[in-house]
Amino acid sequence: MTTFAIDQDNTITAYLAGEAVPEDQARFSSEKELSKLAANWPTERLVEIWNGFAGVPPFGDLKPVKKFTDRKSAVARIWKAVQALTPTVAPQTAPVAPKQAKATKQATTGDGAKPAREGSKKALVLELLRRPEGATLQEIMSATGWMAHSVRGFISGALGKKMGLAVESAKSASGGRVYRIVEER
């Protein structure tokens, strides 16, 4: 958000968020805040501020005034003019052409999937899930040292999609989730 500061000489400066604004200057970030500041100013100051903009780039099309009809319209016109001071932030990176989409691999089914190596974590999880009572998330986490999201991802991806195994998930009597492989008959 841009913050504007006005000094005693009626010079308005725009500051980007995070930039230091001098302490001796009045600050405003909206038309409402400018209106609160201008409530105590003489109308001559509003005219001076406006005429300071008139004819100066980037305000070349603004004409000087002798007076405003009222304080509210003066503040609104000054606020609109001040918007031209808002600094633009340069883009951080140059635009890049979009990447071409990569060909996706089809999920393999149980026939083409690699079997688990003896003693691997995959073999350990398969052994736990093939038990009649299955295995809880905590049991699998303890056995493998994986986080909960890794266990769920492994069950979904490696076992469900790659190996084509049907993994059943049910709530146990204690309220925990139990996973087990459904043997096809």
Secondary structure by P-SEA (a helix, b strand, c coil): cbbbbbccccbbbbbcccccccccbbbbccaaaaaaaaccccaaaaaaaaaaaccccccccbbbbcccccaaaaaaaaaaaaccccccccccccccccccccccccccccccccccccccaaaaaaaaaaccccccaaaaaaaccccaaaaaaaaacccccccbbbbbbbbccccbbbbbbbccc
